[in-house]
């Protein structure tokens, strides 16, 4: 038997596939989170550049055109451009283009004069007081301005900022700055590398943790599964043993019933044999031999009945008998005894109800013992009745009624327990064995009543599954 801690190759392969899938999903999640963090960082960096240029432009408007009003500053050609030119020197701006609040081109440096206007979406953002920043990695500032590039190509940073004095909500115009984006591009590249390096480290550490935890959990799960399978096997073996024990118990009960039934006929034979040796009794030898022949017939019938039951138990024969068949078989077996004692035997049976062969065999043994007891307890001229009928719950009940004087209280107190019999030659085991056989047949034996009007026993068979 393989060790419970060692998974089978197929299980290991399945576990490896699940583990690889888990690590792959974790990698996708880490990459998606890293990409989102990188995009957020880039946006913050660019927004910082736009805010800085907007603040410097506002300061230049305050200092450079303090003697001019907002209206004059917006309407005088070149006034806004002159006010923000110092911003170009402070932030390395390569070009500036100015638009008034009505989205008309005002002035430019060193732009070629153009009537192009910013996109409507960007214009609405800028007029609301926010900056719009774009990084052109594949275009330089000279490319955007339309001039030949003499310096080594550097990415261009395009910034649209609102022009207004410090503390004033009125937007005087909009400035488009083209800034050398080499520094910001390099800074973003450094941050991207660091972020992705941290993501790779986090993925490696997380994957190691996942592998360790997952492997531990799968080992525990596999061990629990193997223990469950082992317990299932144990339960199956226990169930087979219980079935075998039940069959063995049934065989033992049937055998004990046989021994019990043989006791009285053997005692009778013993008396006959002893009587035949007495010289005074030899005149009645013919009657004794007839009695011995009858007892021998009864013994052979009992042995044949029990042997038939044991054979059916062993071979598992499949057949069914109606309640009427069972009643007829049992009545035929005890009819001779009833006639010898002058007892009338009657039975009522439902011809529609059927029993499996095994149950019918066990029921026959139980009913035969009950009927024999009833015949012995009923005086000559009395009646013994066997009733077979179905119940509302789908069960079948057999009732044996006699016309005797009832059972003594001492017997009723230990009705289905082995005890000392009050009948000559009795063993006190008959009802106990019948009770056990009833249980083997999937039913129960109970006393309905016992008194001066007679005794009534009921054998109830539960509905078959």
C-alpha positions in Angstrom: 0.0 0.0 0.0 1.5 3.4 -0.9 2.4 5.9 1.8 -0.3 8.4 2.6 2.2 11.2 2.3 3.3 10.3 -1.2 1.0 11.6 -4.0 0.6 9.5 -7.2 2.2 10.8 -10.4 -1.1 11.8 -11.9 -1.9 13.8 -8.8 1.5 15.4 -8.8 1.1 16.4 -12.4 -2.4 17.9 -11.7 -1.0 19.8 -8.7 1.9 21.1 -10.8 -0.5 22.4 -13.4 -2.6 24.2 -10.8 0.5 25.6 -9.2 1.8 26.9 -12.6 -1.5 28.4 -13.4 -1.6 30.2 -10.0 1.9 31.6 -10.4 1.0 32.7 -14.0 -2.2 34.5 -12.8 -0.2 36.1 -10.1 2.3 37.4 -12.7 -0.5 38.9 -14.8 -1.9 40.6 -11.7 1.5 42.0 -10.7 2.1 43.2 -14.3 -1.4 44.9 -14.5 -0.9 46.6 -11.1 2.6 47.8 -12.1 1.4 49.1 -15.4 -1.4 51.1 -13.7 1.1 52.4 -11.1 3.5 53.5 -13.8 0.7 55.3 -15.7 -0.3 57.1 -12.6 3.3 58.1 -11.8 3.8 59.4 -15.3 0.7 61.4 -15.1 1.8 62.9 -11.8 5.2 63.8 -13.2 3.7 65.5 -16.3 1.0 67.3 -14.2 3.8 68.6 -12.0 5.6 70.1 -15.0 2.3 71.7 -16.1 1.6 73.2 -12.7 5.2 74.5 -12.4 4.9 76.3 -15.8 1.5 77.7 -15.0 2.8 79.1 -11.7 5.9 80.6 -13.3 3.7 82.1 -16.1 1.4 83.7 -13.5 4.3 85.2 -11.6 5.7 86.6 -14.9 2.3 88.2 -15.6 2.3 89.8 -12.2 5.8 91.1 -12.5 6.2 91.9 -16.1 2.9 93.6 -16.8 1.9 95.0 -13.4 1.1 98.5 -14.9 -1.3 97.0 -17.5 -4.9 95.9 -16.7 -6.2 92.5 -17.6 -8.1 93.9 -20.6 -5.1 95.7 -22.1 -2.9 92.7 -21.4 -5.2 90.5 -23.4 -5.9 92.9 -26.3 -2.4 94.4 -26.9 -0.7 92.2 -29.5 2.4 90.5 -28.0 1.7 91.7 -24.5 1.0 88.2 -23.2 4.0 86.8 -25.2 6.4 89.4 -23.7 5.1 88.7 -20.2 5.8 84.9 -20.4 9.1 85.0 -22.3 11.1 84.9 -19.1 9.4 81.6 -18.4 11.0 80.2 -21.5 14.5 81.1 -20.2 13.7 79.7 -16.7 12.4 76.3 -17.8 14.3 75.6 -21.0 11.3 76.3 -23.3 12.0 75.9 -27.0 8.9 77.7 -28.2 5.8 79.5 -27.1 2.5 80.1 -28.8 -0.2 82.4 -27.3 -4.0 82.2 -27.9 -6.5 84.6 -26.5 -9.6 83.5 -24.5 -11.7 83.3 -27.7 -9.3 80.6 -29.1 -7.7 82.9 -31.6 -4.0 82.8 -32.3 -2.4 85.9 -30.7 1.4 85.6 -31.1 4.2 83.0 -31.2 7.9 82.6 -30.7 9.7 81.2 -32.7 6.6 79.5 -34.1 5.6 80.1 -37.7 2.4 82.0 -37.6 -0.5 79.5 -37.7 -4.2 79.6 -37.3 -4.2 76.1 -35.8 -6.0 75.9 -32.5 -5.8 73.3 -29.7 -8.4 70.5 -29.7 -11.7 71.4 -28.2 -11.4 68.9 -25.4 -8.0 70.3 -24.4 -9.3 73.8 -24.7 -12.1 73.1 -22.2 -9.7 71.7 -19.7 -7.3 74.6 -19.9 -10.1 77.2 -19.7 -11.2 75.5 -16.5 -7.9 76.3 -15.0 -6.0 73.0 -15.5 -2.9 72.3 -17.5 -2.7 69.7 -20.3 0.7 68.0 -20.7 1.9 65.5 -23.4 5.3 63.9 -23.9 6.2 63.3 -27.5 8.9 60.6 -27.4 9.2 60.3 -31.2 9.1 64.1 -32.0 11.4 66.9 -31.0 10.4 70.5 -30.3 11.9 71.6 -33.6 9.7 69.1 -35.4 6.6 70.5 -33.8 7.6 74.1 -34.4 8.5 73.3 -38.1 12.2 74.2 -37.9 15.2 72.1 -38.9 16.7 70.4 -35.9 20.4 71.1 -35.3 20.8 69.6 -31.9 20.7 65.9 -31.1 17.0 64.8 -31.1 15.3 65.0 -27.7 11.7 64.1 -26.8 9.4 67.1 -26.7 7.2 68.0 -23.8 4.0 69.9 -24.9 2.3 71.9 -22.2 -0.9 73.9 -22.5 -1.4 76.3 -19.5 -4.0 78.9 -18.7 -2.6 82.5 -18.5 -4.0 84.4 -15.5 -2.7 86.6 -12.7 -2.1 85.1 -9.3 -5.3 84.9 -7.4 -7.4 85.9 -10.3 -10.1 83.5 -11.7 -10.1 85.3 -15.1 -8.3 83.4 -17.9 -6.6 86.0 -20.1 -5.3 83.5 -22.7 -3.7 80.1 -23.2 0.0 79.4 -23.7 1.4 76.4 -25.5 4.9 75.7 -24.4 7.3 73.3 -26.1 9.9 72.1 -23.7 12.9 69.8 -24.1 11.6 66.6 -22.6 14.9 64.7 -22.4 15.2 65.2 -18.6 11.6 64.3 -17.8 11.8 61.4 -20.2 14.9 60.1 -18.6 13.4 60.6 -15.1 10.3 58.7 -16.2 12.5 55.9 -17.6 14.4 55.6 -14.4 11.2 55.4 -12.4 9.7 52.8 -14.8 12.8 50.6 -14.4 12.7 50.8 -10.7 9.0 50.1 -10.6 9.3 47.1 -12.9 12.4 45.8 -10.9 10.3 46.1 -7.7 7.5 44.3 -9.5 9.8 41.5 -10.6 11.2 41.1 -7.0 7.7 41.2 -5.6 6.6 38.5 -8.1 9.5 36.3 -7.3 9.0 36.6 -3.5 5.2 36.2 -3.9 5.7 33.2 -6.2 8.0 31.5 -3.7 5.5 32.1 -0.9 2.7 30.8 -3.2 4.7 27.7 -4.1 5.5 26.9 -0.4 2.0 27.6 0.9 0.4 25.9 -2.1 2.6 22.8 -1.9 2.0 22.5 1.9 -1.8 22.9 1.4 -1.8 20.4 -1.5 0.2 17.9 0.5 -2.3 18.3 3.4 -5.2 18.0 1.0 -3.7 14.9 -0.7 -3.0 13.3 2.6 -6.6 14.0 3.8 -7.9 12.6 0.5 -5.9 9.5 0.9 -7.0 9.1 4.5 -10.6 9.6 3.3 -10.1 6.9 0.6 -8.5 4.6 3.2 -11.4 5.1 5.6 -13.9 4.5 2.8 -12.1 1.2 2.1 -12.2 0.4 5.8 -15.9 1.1 5.8 -16.5 -1.1 2.8 -14.6 -3.9 4.5 -16.5 -3.3 7.7 -19.8 -3.4 5.7 -18.8 -6.7 4.1 -17.9 -8.1 7.4 -21.2 -6.9 8.9 -23.1 -8.5 6.0 -21.1 -11.7 6.6 -21.8 -11.5 10.3 -25.5 -11.0 9.6 -25.5 -14.0 7.4 -23.6 -16.0 9.9 -25.9 -14.9 12.7 -28.9 -15.9 10.6 -27.4 -19.3 9.9 -26.7 -19.7 13.7 -30.3 -18.7 14.5 -31.7 -21.2 12.0 -29.4 -23.9 13.3 -30.4 -23.2 16.9 -34.0 -23.3 15.8 -33.4 -26.8 14.4 -31.8 -28.0 17.6 -34.7 -26.6 19.6 -37.3 -28.3 17.3 -35.4 -31.6 17.5 -35.4 -31.6 21.3 -39.1 -32.6 21.8 -39.2 -35.4 19.1 -36.0 -36.8 20.4 -37.4 -36.9 23.9 -40.5 -38.6 22.6 -38.4 -41.2 20.8 -36.4 -41.8 24.0 -39.6 -42.5 25.9 -40.8 -44.9 23.3 -37.5 -46.7 23.2 -37.5 -46.9 27.0 -41.1 -48.1 27.0 -40.3 -50.8 24.4 -37.8 -52.3 26.8 -40.4 -52.7 29.5 -42.0 -56.2 29.4 -45.4 -54.9 30.5 -45.6 -52.5 27.6 -44.8 -54.9 24.8 -48.5 -55.6 24.2 -48.8 -52.1 22.8 -45.7 -52.4 20.6 -47.7 -51.6 17.5 -48.9 -48.3 18.9 -45.4 -47.3 20.0 -44.0 -48.1 16.7 -46.6 -45.9 15.0 -45.8 -43.1 17.4 -42.1 -43.6 16.7 -42.8 -43.5 13.0 -44.7 -40.2 13.4 -41.9 -38.7 15.4 -39.3 -39.8 12.8 -41.4 -38.2 10.1 -41.5 -35.0 12.0 -37.7 -35.1 12.5 -37.1 -35.6 8.8 -39.5 -32.8 7.9 -37.8 -30.4 10.4 -34.4 -31.3 9.1 -35.4 -30.9 5.5 -37.0 -27.5 6.2 -34.0 -26.2 8.0 -31.6 -27.6 5.4 -33.7 -25.9 2.7 -33.4 -22.6 4.5 -29.7 -23.0 4.9 -29.3 -23.9 1.2 -31.2 -20.8 0.2 -29.1 -18.6 2.5 -25.9 -20.0 1.1 -26.9 -19.9 -2.6 -28.8 -16.6 -2.5 -31.7 -18.0 -4.4 -34.1 -15.4 -5.8 -37.8 -16.2 -5.6 -40.9 -14.7 -4.0 -43.9 -16.2 -2.2 -47.3 -14.7 -1.5 -48.6 -14.5 2.1 -51.2 -17.1 1.2 -48.4 -19.5 0.1 -46.6 -19.0 3.4 -49.7 -19.5 5.4 -50.5 -22.8 3.5 -47.0 -24.1 3.9 -46.9 -23.4 7.6 -50.4 -24.8 8.2 -49.6 -28.0 6.3 -46.5 -28.5 8.6 -48.5 -28.3 11.8 -51.8 -29.7 10.6 -51.0 -33.2 11.9 -50.2 -31.9 15.4 -53.4 -29.9 15.4 -55.5 -32.9 14.4 -53.8 -35.1 17.0 -54.8 -32.7 19.7 -58.3 -32.0 18.3 -57.6 -28.3 17.6 -59.1 -26.6 14.6 -56.6 -24.6 12.5 -57.7 -21.7 10.3 -55.9 -19.0 8.4 -56.7 -15.8 6.5 -54.0 -14.5 4.1 -53.8 -11.7 1.6 -53.0 -13.3 -1.8 -51.6 -10.0 -3.2 -48.8 -9.5 -0.7 -45.5 -11.2 -1.6 -42.2 -11.8 0.3 -38.7 -12.4 -0.9 -37.6 -16.1 -0.6 -35.2 -15.5 2.2 -37.7 -13.6 4.3 -40.4 -16.2 3.6 -38.1 -19.0 4.8 -37.4 -17.2 8.1 -41.0 -16.3 8.5 -42.0 -19.9 8.0 -39.7 -21.0 10.9 -41.1 -18.3 13.2 -44.7 -19.0 12.4 -44.3 -22.8 12.8 -42.9 -22.3 16.3 -45.7 -19.9 17.2 -48.4 -22.2 15.8 -46.9 -25.2 17.6 -47.0 -23.3 20.9 -50.6 -22.1 20.2 -51.7 -25.7 19.4 -50.1 -27.0 22.6 -51.8 -24.2 24.6 -55.3 -24.7 23.1 -57.5 -27.3 24.6 -59.2 -30.0 22.5 -62.1 -28.5 20.5 -60.5 -25.0 20.5 -59.3 -23.0 17.5 -55.9 -21.6 16.4 -56.0 -18.8 13.8 -53.3 -17.4 11.5 -53.9 -14.0 9.9 -51.7 -12.4 7.2 -52.4 -8.9 6.0 -50.8 -5.6 4.9 -50.6 -2.3 6.9 -51.1 1.2 5.8 -47.3 1.8 6.1 -46.6 -0.9 3.5 -45.5 -3.5 6.1 -46.8 -7.1 6.4 -48.1 -8.5 9.7 -48.7 -12.1 10.7 -50.9 -12.7 13.7 -51.2 -16.1 15.6 -54.1 -16.4 18.0 -54.8 -19.4 20.3 -57.7 -20.3 22.6 -55.5 -21.1 25.7 -55.6 -19.8 29.2 -52.8 -17.2 28.6 -49.2 -17.0 29.5 -48.0 -16.8 33.2 -46.9 -13.4 34.4 -43.4 -14.8 35.0 -43.1 -15.9 31.4 -44.5 -12.5 30.1 -41.8 -10.6 32.2 -39.0 -12.4 30.3 -40.9 -13.3 27.1 -38.2 -13.3 24.5 -35.3 -14.2 26.8 -34.0 -17.7 27.4 -35.7 -19.1 30.5 -36.8 -22.4 32.1 -39.7 -23.8 30.2 -43.0 -24.8 32.0 -43.8 -27.5 29.3 -42.6 -31.0 29.7 -39.4 -31.5 27.7 -39.3 -27.7 26.8 -36.0 -25.8 26.7 -37.3 -22.2 27.2 -35.6 -21.1 24.0 -38.4 -21.2 21.5 -39.7 -17.6 21.7 -36.1 -16.2 22.1 -35.1 -18.0 18.9 -38.2 -16.8 17.1 -37.5 -13.3 18.2 -34.0 -13.5 16.8 -35.2 -15.0 13.5 -37.8 -12.2 13.1 -35.0 -9.7 13.4 -33.0 -11.6 10.8 -36.0 -11.4 8.5 -36.1 -7.6 8.9 -39.0 -7.4 11.3 -40.0 -7.8 14.9 -42.0 -10.2 17.1 -44.3 -8.9 19.8 -47.1 -10.0 22.1 -50.4 -8.4 21.4 -52.4 -9.8 24.3 -52.5 -12.7 26.7 -55.3 -13.7 29.1 -58.1 -16.1 29.8 -59.4 -15.5 26.2 -56.1 -16.7 24.7 -52.8 -15.4 23.6 -52.0 -13.4 20.4 -48.6 -12.9 18.9 -47.8 -10.6 16.0 -44.9 -10.8 13.5 -44.4 -7.5 11.7 -42.2 -7.3 8.6 -41.1 -3.8 7.5 -41.5 -2.8 3.9 -38.7 -4.0 1.7 -36.2 -1.3 0.5 
